[in-house]
Amino acid sequence: MQGDLAPARALTEEPTGKYLKARVGMAALFVALNDKERALSALEKGCNERSAGIVYVKVDEHFAPLRDEPRFKKILARMHLS
């Protein structure tokens, strides 16, 4: 059940919001919004910044829709998780 996603979308549009620092959380939110491009970009930034939680993306079910994406596989390879 998705419900009203307007609050989630509003969160993603706040460029200076504190939640943008949590790259993995933002990536999960983008996946939920079916925005794979922004999810992958957030994960790439999280990988570069060594964000908390980035090491769990391989097994976290939130990221299941990204598992076949070449960019996702590259992120896992960079972290030696592939």
Secondary structure by P-SEA (a helix, b strand, c coil): ccccaaaaaaaaaccccccccaaaaaaaaaaaaccaaaaaaaaaaaaaaccccccccccccccccccccaaaaaaaaaaccc
